[in-house]
């Protein structure tokens, strides 16, 4: 009996000790874990370095595409006046060769309180600025060499913000960040447009998973390619519609016309950039073999100068487009690559095409062809034509129609 009592007392003491240990130890561990979590939550998205170091990504990038690497407050002329806040962002994407890369851009949110479910967002693809890093829209400054090719859309985007839409603006792959910019390579551009939407939702703002896409010129091309990839590339995001202003298209057709353009003009600069862009993902294009001796001296400038600088008479703008390709060069492989970049894509979300009749950069007949191709693929297309409007003017001319399209597809947050 005494032995049994001793055993019971010993067990009771062990149980008490275990309970005391259990009560004390997990509480301390939980408290430490909770403290770490709170500190991490308070810390928020990683702050990126100041200046141009912002665009130099860390050696180890986060796994996956559309992951926010870091962010910081935007400066210069980048912030949109109607927004509550504009952030520069560096985020991951994937090149069409499968390499994980960093892409820069900016995200602006409207003023006021976000609606339930978060701000609906418009991902915008910009028009051609150039291939050099200094031409990136997120580096835009007052009086900068690329400002005229960037700031003209600010009034329209301010209207979008006032209507309750957040605005994401990608710089595209290799524009502002390490590596060459695959200018007008469709899949690459589309991924940049989509991945910034994913990244914007990691900023700590309340941003919806429902979104719209818009873009002008080069960006109109990017917008359509993004729309064609959206359901598979970013399946958790819900695309409601796409606006494509005067999209670049039918590059093969345009290249076939170059020999007949014998007067110097700025088209030579655009065509040279196009060749440079294709070489990024298609190394079978040898520029030394493809380009004439008139063009080759200016070839290095495509990496250091913006379109405004390349288009002047003392640069590529002083050379006739007919002199772009070296005589005797077999253009068949190049034409095949260019043809693959035509933005005739299949997309479930409706498309608004906007085109001016006085556009000499993207002539109306090319967008007429593209409209027919999109409809032929089964897309729902609303094709708006603006009489007497040129290439740059179509963005402002279409503003009311675009806002009506946005509201009908995805109402703003106000």
C-alpha positions as CSV (number, residue, x, y, z in Angstrom):
1,X,0.0,0.0,0.0
2,X,2.8,2.3,0.9
3,X,4.6,1.4,-2.3
4,X,1.5,2.1,-4.3
5,X,1.1,5.5,-2.6
6,X,4.7,6.3,-3.3
7,X,4.3,5.5,-7.0
8,X,1.2,7.6,-7.2
9,X,2.9,10.5,-5.5
10,X,5.9,10.2,-8.0
11,X,3.5,10.1,-11.0
12,X,1.7,13.2,-9.7
13,X,5.0,15.1,-9.3
14,X,6.0,14.1,-12.8
15,X,2.7,15.2,-14.3
16,X,2.8,18.5,-12.5
17,X,6.3,19.1,-13.7
18,X,5.3,18.2,-17.3
19,X,2.3,20.5,-17.1
20,X,4.4,23.4,-15.7
21,X,7.0,22.8,-18.5
22,X,4.3,22.6,-21.2
23,X,2.6,25.7,-19.9
24,X,5.8,27.8,-19.8
25,X,7.7,26.6,-22.9
26,X,5.1,26.8,-25.7
27,X,4.0,30.2,-24.3
28,X,7.5,31.6,-24.7
29,X,7.8,30.0,-28.2
30,X,4.5,31.2,-29.3
31,X,5.3,34.7,-28.0
32,X,8.6,34.7,-29.9
33,X,6.9,33.4,-33.1
34,X,4.1,35.9,-32.7
35,X,6.6,38.7,-32.2
36,X,8.5,37.7,-35.3
37,X,5.3,37.6,-37.3
38,X,4.2,41.0,-36.1
39,X,7.6,42.5,-36.9
40,X,7.5,40.9,-40.4
41,X,3.9,42.1,-41.0
42,X,4.8,45.6,-39.8
43,X,7.9,45.6,-42.1
44,X,5.8,45.1,-45.2
45,X,7.2,44.7,-48.8
46,X,10.9,45.0,-49.1
47,X,12.2,48.5,-49.6
48,X,14.4,48.8,-52.7
49,X,17.6,50.8,-52.9
50,X,17.6,54.4,-54.1
51,X,18.7,55.7,-57.5
52,X,19.6,53.4,-60.3
53,X,20.6,50.6,-57.9
54,X,16.9,49.9,-57.7
55,X,17.0,48.4,-61.1
56,X,19.9,46.0,-60.3
57,X,18.1,42.8,-59.0
58,X,19.6,40.6,-56.2
59,X,21.6,37.6,-57.4
60,X,18.9,35.3,-56.1
61,X,15.4,36.0,-57.4
62,X,12.2,34.8,-55.8
63,X,10.8,31.6,-57.3
64,X,8.0,32.0,-59.9
65,X,6.9,34.9,-62.0
66,X,5.0,37.9,-60.9
67,X,6.8,38.0,-57.5
68,X,7.5,41.3,-56.0
69,X,11.3,41.7,-55.4
70,X,11.2,45.2,-53.8
71,X,9.5,48.6,-54.1
72,X,10.0,52.2,-53.2
73,X,8.3,55.6,-53.6
74,X,8.4,56.8,-57.2
75,X,9.9,60.2,-58.1
76,X,10.5,62.4,-61.1
77,X,7.5,62.7,-63.4
78,X,6.4,59.1,-62.7
79,X,3.8,59.7,-60.0
80,X,0.3,60.3,-61.4
81,X,-1.3,63.4,-59.9
82,X,-4.7,61.8,-59.3
83,X,-3.3,58.9,-57.4
84,X,-2.9,58.5,-53.7
85,X,0.5,56.8,-54.1
86,X,2.8,55.7,-56.8
87,X,5.4,53.0,-56.2
88,X,8.3,51.8,-58.3
89,X,8.3,48.0,-58.4
90,X,10.8,45.4,-59.4
91,X,9.2,42.0,-60.0
92,X,10.0,38.6,-61.5
93,X,9.0,37.4,-65.0
94,X,10.1,34.7,-67.4
95,X,11.8,35.3,-70.7
96,X,10.4,33.2,-73.6
97,X,13.6,31.1,-73.4
98,X,12.6,30.2,-69.9
99,X,15.0,32.4,-67.9
100,X,13.8,34.0,-64.6
101,X,14.4,37.7,-64.9
102,X,13.6,41.0,-63.2
103,X,11.3,43.6,-64.7
104,X,10.6,47.2,-63.5
105,X,7.5,49.3,-63.6
106,X,5.2,51.4,-61.4
107,X,1.9,51.0,-59.7
108,X,-0.5,53.8,-58.7
109,X,-3.6,53.5,-56.5
110,X,-6.6,55.9,-56.4
111,X,-7.4,58.3,-53.6
112,X,-10.0,57.2,-51.0
113,X,-11.0,53.9,-49.5
114,X,-10.6,50.7,-51.6
115,X,-13.9,49.0,-52.4
116,X,-14.8,45.6,-51.0
117,X,-12.6,43.1,-53.0
118,X,-10.0,45.7,-53.7
119,X,-9.3,48.3,-56.4
120,X,-9.9,47.0,-59.9
121,X,-6.6,47.5,-61.9
122,X,-5.7,48.5,-65.4
123,X,-2.3,47.1,-66.6
124,X,-1.0,49.5,-69.2
125,X,1.6,48.8,-72.0
126,X,3.4,51.9,-73.1
127,X,4.3,53.0,-76.7
128,X,7.8,52.8,-78.1
129,X,10.4,54.8,-76.2
130,X,13.6,52.9,-77.3
131,X,15.6,50.0,-76.1
132,X,18.2,51.8,-73.9
133,X,17.6,51.5,-70.2
134,X,17.3,55.3,-69.8
135,X,14.2,55.1,-72.0
136,X,12.2,53.1,-69.4
137,X,9.0,55.0,-68.4
138,X,9.7,54.4,-64.6
139,X,12.8,56.5,-65.1
140,X,10.9,59.3,-66.7
141,X,12.0,62.9,-65.8
142,X,10.9,66.3,-66.8
143,X,12.7,67.3,-70.0
144,X,14.2,63.8,-70.4
145,X,14.8,62.4,-73.9
146,X,11.9,60.0,-73.7
147,X,9.4,62.2,-71.9
148,X,7.4,63.1,-75.0
149,X,6.9,59.4,-75.7
150,X,5.7,58.7,-72.1
151,X,3.9,61.7,-70.4
152,X,1.2,62.1,-73.1
153,X,-0.9,59.4,-71.6
154,X,-0.8,60.9,-68.0
155,X,-4.1,62.8,-68.5
156,X,-6.0,59.7,-69.5
157,X,-4.5,57.6,-66.7
158,X,-5.4,60.3,-64.2
159,X,-9.0,60.0,-65.4
160,X,-8.8,56.2,-64.8
161,X,-7.6,56.8,-61.3
162,X,-10.5,59.3,-60.7
163,X,-12.9,56.6,-61.9
164,X,-11.5,54.2,-59.3
165,X,-9.0,52.1,-61.1
166,X,-5.5,51.4,-59.9
167,X,-2.9,51.7,-62.8
168,X,0.1,49.3,-63.3
169,X,2.7,50.3,-65.9
170,X,5.4,47.8,-66.8
171,X,8.7,48.9,-68.4
172,X,8.8,45.5,-70.2
173,X,11.6,43.0,-70.0
174,X,15.1,44.4,-70.4
175,X,14.0,48.0,-70.5
176,X,15.6,49.6,-67.4
177,X,16.8,46.3,-66.0
178,X,19.8,44.1,-67.0
179,X,19.7,42.4,-70.4
180,X,18.5,43.6,-73.8
181,X,14.9,44.6,-74.4
182,X,13.1,42.2,-76.7
183,X,11.3,45.0,-78.6
184,X,8.0,43.8,-80.1
185,X,8.6,40.1,-79.2
186,X,4.9,39.4,-78.3
187,X,5.1,36.7,-75.7
188,X,7.8,38.6,-73.7
189,X,5.8,41.8,-73.7
190,X,2.6,40.1,-72.7
191,X,4.2,38.4,-69.8
192,X,5.5,41.7,-68.5
193,X,2.0,43.2,-68.7
194,X,0.5,40.3,-66.8
195,X,3.2,39.7,-64.1
196,X,3.0,43.3,-62.9
197,X,-0.6,42.7,-61.9
198,X,0.4,39.8,-59.7
199,X,3.2,41.9,-58.2
200,X,0.9,44.8,-57.5
201,X,-1.2,42.6,-55.2
202,X,1.9,42.1,-53.0
203,X,2.4,45.8,-52.2
204,X,0.1,45.9,-49.3
205,X,-2.6,47.9,-51.2
206,X,-6.0,46.4,-51.6
207,X,-6.0,45.4,-55.3
208,X,-8.5,43.1,-56.8
209,X,-7.8,40.0,-58.8
210,X,-10.1,41.4,-61.5
211,X,-8.3,43.5,-64.1
212,X,-8.3,45.2,-67.5
213,X,-5.5,45.6,-70.0
214,X,-4.7,48.6,-72.2
215,X,-1.8,49.7,-74.4
216,X,-0.9,52.1,-77.2
217,X,1.2,51.3,-80.3
218,X,4.0,49.0,-79.0
219,X,1.8,48.7,-75.9
220,X,-1.3,47.9,-78.0
221,X,0.7,45.0,-79.4
222,X,1.7,44.0,-75.9
223,X,-1.9,44.3,-74.6
224,X,-3.2,41.9,-77.2
225,X,-0.4,39.3,-76.5
226,X,-1.1,39.6,-72.8
227,X,-4.8,39.0,-73.4
228,X,-4.0,35.9,-75.4
229,X,-1.8,34.5,-72.6
230,X,-3.8,35.6,-69.5
231,X,-5.9,32.5,-68.9
232,X,-2.9,30.2,-68.7
233,X,-0.1,32.6,-67.5
234,X,-2.0,34.2,-64.6
235,X,-5.1,31.9,-64.1
236,X,-5.9,33.3,-60.7
237,X,-6.5,36.7,-62.2
238,X,-9.7,37.5,-64.0
239,X,-9.3,39.5,-67.2
240,X,-12.5,41.5,-68.0
241,X,-11.4,43.3,-71.2
242,X,-8.6,44.7,-73.3
243,X,-8.1,48.1,-75.0
244,X,-5.6,48.2,-77.9
245,X,-4.9,51.7,-79.3
246,X,-3.3,51.6,-82.8
247,X,-1.5,48.4,-82.1
248,X,1.7,47.6,-84.0
249,X,1.0,44.7,-86.3
250,X,1.8,42.8,-89.5
251,X,5.6,43.4,-89.3
252,X,6.3,41.1,-92.2
253,X,3.9,43.1,-94.5
254,X,5.6,46.3,-93.4
255,X,9.1,44.9,-93.9
256,X,8.1,43.9,-97.5
257,X,7.3,47.5,-98.2
258,X,10.6,48.9,-97.0
259,X,12.4,48.7,-100.3
260,X,9.9,51.1,-101.8
261,X,10.5,53.8,-99.1
262,X,13.5,55.7,-100.6
263,X,13.2,58.9,-98.7
264,X,14.9,59.3,-95.3
265,X,12.5,59.2,-92.3
266,X,12.1,58.1,-88.7
267,X,10.7,54.7,-89.8
268,X,14.3,53.6,-90.3
269,X,14.9,54.0,-86.5
270,X,11.8,51.9,-85.7
271,X,12.8,49.2,-88.1
272,X,16.3,49.0,-86.8
273,X,15.0,48.7,-83.2
274,X,12.7,46.0,-84.4
275,X,15.7,44.0,-85.8
276,X,17.5,44.6,-82.5
277,X,14.5,43.4,-80.5
278,X,14.2,40.2,-82.5
279,X,17.9,39.3,-82.0
280,X,17.3,39.1,-78.2
281,X,15.3,36.0,-78.4
282,X,16.2,34.8,-82.0
283,X,20.0,34.6,-82.2
284,X,19.7,33.1,-85.7
285,X,19.3,36.7,-86.9
286,X,22.9,38.0,-87.5
287,X,22.7,41.8,-87.7
288,X,26.2,42.1,-89.3
289,X,24.8,40.0,-92.2
290,X,21.3,41.4,-92.3
291,X,21.9,45.2,-92.0
292,X,23.5,47.4,-94.6
293,X,26.7,49.4,-94.2
294,X,24.6,52.5,-93.9
295,X,22.9,51.2,-90.8
296,X,25.7,49.3,-89.0
297,X,27.5,52.4,-87.7
298,X,24.4,53.3,-85.7
299,X,23.7,49.8,-84.5
300,X,25.5,50.3,-81.1
301,X,23.4,53.5,-80.5
302,X,20.2,51.4,-80.3
303,X,21.4,50.3,-76.8
304,X,22.3,53.8,-75.6
305,X,19.8,56.2,-77.2
306,X,16.1,56.6,-77.1
307,X,13.8,56.7,-80.2
308,X,13.7,60.5,-80.1
309,X,17.5,60.6,-80.5
310,X,17.7,57.8,-83.1
311,X,15.0,59.4,-85.3
312,X,16.9,62.7,-86.1
313,X,18.5,63.3,-89.5
314,X,22.0,63.0,-88.1
315,X,21.2,59.4,-86.9
316,X,19.0,56.6,-88.3
317,X,16.3,59.2,-89.2
318,X,18.6,60.5,-92.0
319,X,18.6,57.1,-93.8
320,X,15.9,55.8,-96.1
321,X,14.1,52.7,-94.9
322,X,15.0,51.1,-98.3
323,X,18.6,51.0,-97.1
324,X,18.0,49.0,-94.0
325,X,18.7,45.5,-95.3
326,X,21.9,44.5,-97.0
327,X,21.5,43.7,-100.6
328,X,21.4,39.9,-101.3
329,X,20.5,39.0,-97.7
330,X,18.0,36.1,-97.4
331,X,15.1,37.7,-95.6
332,X,13.0,34.5,-95.4
333,X,14.0,33.5,-91.8
334,X,13.6,37.1,-90.6
335,X,10.1,37.3,-92.3
336,X,9.0,34.1,-90.5
337,X,10.1,35.5,-87.1
338,X,8.4,38.8,-87.8
339,X,5.2,37.1,-88.8
340,X,5.1,35.2,-85.5
341,X,4.8,38.6,-83.7
342,X,1.6,39.6,-85.3
343,X,-0.9,40.1,-82.4
344,X,-3.8,38.1,-83.8
345,X,-4.6,36.3,-80.6
346,X,-7.5,34.3,-79.2
347,X,-8.9,35.8,-76.0
348,X,-12.1,35.2,-74.1
349,X,-12.4,38.8,-72.8
350,X,-13.8,41.4,-75.2
351,X,-11.4,43.7,-77.1
352,X,-11.8,47.4,-77.9
353,X,-9.6,48.4,-80.9
354,X,-9.1,52.2,-81.3
355,X,-7.6,53.6,-84.6
356,X,-7.2,57.0,-86.1
357,X,-7.6,57.6,-89.8
358,X,-4.6,60.0,-90.0
359,X,-2.2,57.6,-88.4
360,X,1.0,57.3,-90.5
361,X,2.9,55.2,-87.9
362,X,0.3,52.4,-87.7
363,X,-1.8,52.9,-90.9
364,X,-5.5,52.1,-90.6
365,X,-5.4,49.4,-93.2
366,X,-3.1,47.3,-90.9
367,X,-5.6,47.6,-88.0
368,X,-8.4,46.8,-90.4
369,X,-6.6,43.6,-91.2
370,X,-6.0,42.8,-87.6
371,X,-9.6,43.4,-86.7
372,X,-10.6,40.9,-89.3
373,X,-8.1,38.4,-88.0
374,X,-9.3,38.8,-84.4
375,X,-12.9,38.4,-85.4
376,X,-12.0,35.4,-87.5
377,X,-10.5,33.7,-84.4
378,X,-13.8,34.2,-82.5
379,X,-12.9,37.2,-80.4
380,X,-15.5,39.8,-79.4
381,X,-14.1,43.0,-80.9
382,X,-15.5,46.6,-80.8
383,X,-13.6,48.5,-83.5
384,X,-13.7,52.2,-83.1
385,X,-12.3,54.5,-85.8
386,X,-11.6,58.2,-85.2
387,X,-11.7,60.5,-88.2
388,X,-8.7,62.8,-88.7
389,X,-6.8,61.5,-85.6
390,X,-3.1,60.7,-85.8
391,X,-1.1,58.0,-84.0
392,X,-0.5,59.8,-80.7
393,X,-3.9,61.5,-80.6
394,X,-5.9,58.3,-80.6
395,X,-5.4,57.8,-76.8
396,X,-7.1,61.1,-76.0
397,X,-9.7,60.8,-78.8
398,X,-10.9,57.4,-77.5
399,X,-11.0,58.4,-73.8
400,X,-14.8,58.4,-73.4
401,X,-15.3,55.2,-75.3
402,X,-12.5,53.5,-73.3
403,X,-14.0,54.6,-69.9
404,X,-17.4,53.3,-71.1
405,X,-15.8,50.0,-72.0
406,X,-14.0,49.8,-68.7
407,X,-17.2,50.5,-66.7
408,X,-19.3,48.0,-68.7
409,X,-16.7,45.2,-68.2
410,X,-15.4,46.0,-64.7
411,X,-16.9,49.0,-62.8
412,X,-14.4,51.3,-61.1
413,X,-14.0,51.4,-57.3
414,X,-15.9,54.7,-56.9
